[in-house]
Amino acid sequence: MKVCKTVRQIKIEINKAIRAGKSVGFVPTMGYLHDGHLSLIKRARKENDIVVVSIFVNPTQFGEGEDLESYPRDLDRDCRLVEKEGTDFVFAPSAEEMYPHGYMSYVDVEGNITKQLCGKSRVGHFKGVATVVSKLFNIVTPNKAYFGQKDAQQVAVLEQMVRDLNFNIEIVPCPIVREADGLALSSRNTYLSQKERQDALILSKSLIEAEEMIKNGERDAAKIKNFIINNIKTVEYADIDYVEIVNAKTLEDLDQIQGDVLIALAVKIGKPRLIDNIRLEV
Ligand code: AMP
């Protein structure tokens, strides 16, 4: 496995592979990898000749007062983990390499899809995501790119971007990987104290119980939403950013549970703001 830190280096490697007729699978990450990330790499490994993983804590997707500086980083550990999964190339650029002095261009997916859910409280977040992913797509030129359904809104935004900007790249959404007790894996889980880690289970539990209510015939979105909110409020210090029930593709609010349904939430449990969701066809 080769670790490339500059755009020039990774482009040389990928051009060689493409000239040799190889297909390229790409997994963009911010590092501090866990089994959720590794599940994307495993899938990419199965479906492509070469696998490229990027590790870059992208400053443009963090807002003021967010955790850019304290975001956990450990490139050596990450490289050991991805090498074991059969990754061919790691692209780990510096912030200056991606946004050199005089950088000016941004990609903004406008409308409901970026204004809802995380877009409300994290203004500019998806502009940072769309910008860095566009740059990475242009650098890596993959055939397929793998993203976790954990960030369901990110998948919806990037699918829109790929359609709108004619990227010849297939976005492959992959299922959420959870701990045995249900907590969705996240690099930010490392911020949780032992008690918070235990209390954070209220998120996945509420979603599972909501799914059960829907399976038992409940179709009133407001009822389901209130049920989840009241459940989360049993952890008194939990700070709810949102609990929303939307169409999974358009992210438009649903009154009735019907079609391709996404129930998504973001809640601060102590320091970290955690997100989780379930998607179901009704
Ligand atoms: P991040 O490093 O948080 O930017 O995540 C990189 C990729 O891994 C994104 O596509 C995430 O959606 C995905 N990912 C993060 N956590 C999980 C998880 N628990 N299960 C599946 N994919 C995940």
Boltz pocket constraint, residues with backbone or C-beta under 6 A from the ligand:
constraints:
  - pocket:
      binder: B
      contacts: [[A, 28], [A, 29], [A, 30], [A, 31], [A, 35], [A, 36], [A, 37], [A, 39], [A, 40], [A, 146], [A, 147], [A, 148], [A, 149], [A, 150], [A, 151], [A, 174], [A, 175], [A, 176], [A, 177], [A, 178], [A, 184], [A, 185], [A, 186], [A, 187]]
      max_distance: 6.0
